[in-house]
């Protein structure tokens, strides 16, 4: 089981940050270890966006696919992610966004466990390092897009 949370102020508009997180098909362009991304379903309602997507993560010869259910709540600016099978026994991931002056406060939480106990031990050992690389990639992408 790997679990963590953090709060970070990013000098970027809230809408841009949310857009980067929801633009799943672009993940292979900037998210470390993301080899492919496909969106299978996207429903937009008044206050919600619901997405089902699949990511291929890993390296060239060692990789896994997993499907996720993503729910963006426009009223409270939150994104909830849960797995739909694959190598994850479970995944609970939450993003919360709040405007502070001209920046955005991001509250991030993730809790997951892999089905393979050996891989779970390896991932848990390097989890914090990997998560930092991934979150840095989201920040860098958001800042780059906010300059456009």
ABEGO torsion letter per residue (X at the ends): XBBBBBBBBBBBBAAAAAAAAABAAAAAAABBGBABBBBABBBBBAABBBBBBBBBBEBAABBBBBBBBBBBBAAAGBBBBBBAEEABABBBBBBBBBBBEABBBBBBBBBBBBABAAAAAAAAAAAAAAAAAAAAAAAAAAAAAAAX
